[in-house]
Amino acid sequence: MRISPLDIQQQQFKVKTFRGLDPDDVDAFLQTVAGEMEGLIRENNEMKEQQARQSRDMLDMAEKERELRETLLSAQRVIEEMKANARKEAELIVSEAELKGERIIADAERQLGELKARIEDVRRQKVQFEMSLKGMLDSYSRQLAGDEAL
């Protein structure tokens, strides 16, 4: 059976004439007990409310923690994807640079081959020119020698 502060305040005792209790003392004591019980009930209710608030706060914190963990994991996945994409892009840039370098080298080698061929052609032309000039000079020299003999 639950007793409320009101029950205590309204409690009535039978009065015995022989060696009975002083009704004023009993009433005063019952008032004190009722007040104390009322305070304890109020404190108990406040603690229950506080406990309920703390339970809600803990649930909220747990939810926030879960969301933070998910956000952190998501951020880590994004970072890993960004790193992988950066690596792929770097590899692509290096590959393109190597290909471009190979083209430049091949073009330079082709130009070198063309220059060597042109140099060789100029050397041949020089030799032909020198031989032609020598032949012409020999011819003029014979003509001059033939004119002097006359």
TAZIKA-V954984 format. One record per helix or strand. SS is the DSSP state (a for helix, b for strand). FROM is the first residue (numbers start at 1). TO is the last residue. Records with the same first field share a line. If there is no record, write none. Layout:
SS->FROM-TO / FROM-TO
//
This chain:
a->5-10 / 23-149
//
